[in-house]
């Protein structure tokens, strides 16, 4: 039984998605599946590179740059991913390989043509792990408007759905989206929870200077700092709580809005914020040991729903959350029912600061809070469960 997994995020990249799929691949390996990962790589000097990386067979295919470039170039280059990957796959030693199952990840939405060609060639069953419904979320946030560009993205979105035998969405609320969507054929739509592996390890030599926050409860945001996260609310919240010497805010990561956030904090003379650059994912548990609560920031204009990887990362490391969530998101029930923290469904800094203060008190008085977070993550977001479900769905599909 040979499995091909295609993704555009994989180590040594440090993104949460790269960590997510490294965890997934390692679990396939532990369960003794014959797995090969194929991914685009803009740094290659030749058409392809093949080898074993951390126990996983990995084929890297030369493609144009798609990261850290402007929107127009990224769109063009991503739309050409399938073309370059297919062309260079033909030159690789794996071209004659037969696959029983093909699994791929979206975003990006542009793997559809590649999957279609490989499906025709190998007759493999296909499984789309859908973690982000694009371009709908960009339309909801006003980043895109209906027109030529939106229709261009919509074409590729529907194409990837049309070549999937099974689509694994993040939450039950996402099932409603597909009930309204016209797809060329009728794929099976299932809920596939996100997953995380408990990577708590003995203390490493990772250090970070947080002496400025000595004796403070630290609320950490770790992840992308871009338009979709709308993190200005955290700056406004920090302004409201600027005189509270028991609370500090830690921003960790990178993104297009990071410099503006830093400048905003500097202009307002905020001493209760520390910014750190992106760190190695293996060091995240060590960082979280120094923190007390994780911040989840979902733009309230979202109409689609997801459970961010950082949410699971916080919980597995014993950090309850304070979240801004779009109304109706399944994350609301998860936090409420399991008592994992606090949330708001608006953009009020006053409301968010109140939830920060509530969580601050909760940490002092709810002695089961930390254990509740860890146990929930272990029971509901297991990487082993995700692999078992994917393979069950594939082997039992018609």
Order of alpha helices (4+ residues) and beta strands (2+ residues): beta-alpha-beta-beta-beta-alpha-alpha-beta-alpha-beta-alpha-alpha-beta-alpha-beta-beta-alpha-beta-alpha-beta-alpha-beta-alpha-beta-alpha-beta-alpha-alpha-alpha
